[in-house]
Amino acid sequence: MFSGIIAAVGRITHLTAREAGFRLQVEAGTLGLDDVALGDSIAHNGVCLTVVAKEGNHFMVDVSPETLSCTVGLDAPGPVNLEKALRLSDVIGGHLVSGHVDGVGEVLRFDPVGDNRLLEIRAPKDIAKFIARKGSVTVNGTSLTTNEVAGEIFTINLIPHTLENTTLHLLQAGCRVNLEVDLIARYCERLLSAERG
């Protein structure tokens, strides 16, 4: 589990093709690796991946074809939002995040509003029903609060701190982003549909 509070911006520096998928080499940036062991989970742009090797300030993770087919941002070198998995004693500053991407959204607008940015995203139809006004959503691993929701389109206000400490400042109209909806909303919908069924 994660909280969606980005700990560092790292960089995918190298991809090695495997029989299925890729092995990524990731430069950890300011993410401390002293307490990271092989087998630990680190979220990369909201995708939970397992550490398979470590050397200095770099670590390696494997990405399966299934993961590559339903996410963006893990198939080429470039910056990634990083977060270590939560410990039971950690403060949850964002919201409960599983690291399992529900769908890929499209950025429609990324407009300045003073020193903030208005981010407008179109979600896939099948997950849009889980996104509520003033609710939680994860965009590229970052826990955010929605402002407005209209059908499949929702808006978010990004403050300077978020822009400075994540990769979200790189967004522009047409970009694709990893989305994870609120876990509680997903479970509520499942319970209600089971009762109706």
N, C-alpha and C positions, 0 to 999 in steps of 0.2 A: 504494500500500500504506500501511497505517496500523499502529499498535501497540495501539490501544485504550486508550491513556493520554490521558485528556481534558485538553486544554490550557486550556480556558476554557468557561464557560457563557455563551452568547450568547442573543439573543432574535430570533425572527421578528417584525418590527414591522409588515410590510405585505405583502399578497399582491395581485398584479395578474393577472387572468385573461388568458391568451393563447389563441390559436387552439386550442392543445392544451396543457393543464396550466396551471401558474402560474409567474410570476416572483416569487421571494421576496426581500424586502429584509431583511437580517439585521444587527442591531447586534452587533458582534464582542465586546463585553465587554472582557476583558483580553487577548484574542487579538491579538497584534501583527500589523498588516497591512503593515508596511514592506517585507517580503520576499515579499509575495503579489502575483503578476502575473495579468493576465487569462489565463484558461485553466488556472490552477492548480486542484488538487483540495482540497476541504475536506470532511471528514465531518461530517454533521449528524445527530445521534442514530444514528450508524452508517451513514448513507447517503452515499456518495461523490457530491458534486455539484461542478460546474465553475463557477468564478468568472467572471461575464460582465461585471461592472462594479464599480467601487469609488469610494467618495466618503467622505472622512474616516474615521470609525470604523464605517462601514457598507459592506456589499458585497451584490451581487445574484447569485442563482443561479436557473437554470430547472429546474423539476421536471416531468417528463413524466407523462402519464396512466398509463403502465406502472408507473413508480416509485410513484405515488400508490396504485395498485391493490394493491401488495404490501408497503406499509410503513405506519407510523403516525407522527403527530406533525409532518407537514409540510404540513398542509392548513388551518392556522389560526395566528393569532399566538400566541406563547408561547415559553418557554425551550427551548433546545436545547444538547446537548453538542456541542462543537466540537473538532476535531483537524485540523491540517494534515497533508498527505501526508508520508511519511517521505522523507528523503534517504538515500542508500546509506551515509553515514557515521554516521547516527543510531543511538543505543542503542535496542534494542527492549525496553522495560521491561515490556510486556504480552505479547502474542503476535502472530503475523502475521495481520492483518485486511485483507480486500480492500475493505471498504466496500460489498459487495453483500449485502443482507439476504436470508437464506434463508427466513425466515418470521416470522410475528407470533405471539408467545406471550401467554398470559393470566396475570396475577399472581393467585395464589390466596391467599397470605398475605404480610403485611409486618409482622412482629411484633418488638417490642423484645426484645432479649436483652442486658441491661445497657445500655451505650451503643452497642452494635451493633444491627443489624437482621437478622432471618432473612427472606430473600426466597425464596418458593416460586413456581415458574412451571410452567405446563403448556405444553409445546412442541407444535407441530403434529406429527402422527404420522409424516409422511414425513421429518422431520429429527431426531426424537427419538433415532434409532439412532446419530447422530453425537455425542451428548452423553454423556460418560463421567465417572464418579466421579473427582474430583480432576483433571479435565481443564479445558480452557479453553473459554469461551463468551463471546460479546459480547452485552451487553444494552444497547440504546440507545447503542451505540458504545463502551461501557465494557468493557475486558478484565477478566473475572472468573473465579474458580476455583470449580468446583462442589464441594459437600460430599457430597451424596447424590443418587443417581439411581434412580428406580423407574418403569420404563415411560416414560411421556411427561412425568413430573413430576420436576423437579430443584430442589434447594435451594442457596442461596448465602448466605454470611455477609458482610454489608456492614459494613466498619469505619468509624469516624467520619470519617477522611480522605476516603474515597470519598463518603460522604454529604454532606460539606461542600463538595466540589469538583466535583460532578456534579448532574444533575437527579434522580438516583435517590431522593433524600429525599422527592420529591413523590409517589412511588408509593403505591398502596393496592390492596386486593383489588378485582379487576374491571378494573384498568388493562390496556391492551394495550401490548406492548413489541416493538421490533425485535430479532430474534435473528439472529446469524451464528455458524454452527458453525465448529469448528476446520478450517482449510484442509487440514492434513495428514490428518485423519480422512476428509475428503471425497475426497481423491485416493487414499487407500488403498482405500476402498470401491470407487471406480471401477476401479482396477487389478484388484482381486479379482473384481469382477463381470465384467470383460472376459475374465479368464482362465477363469471358469466358463462364460461365454457361448459 
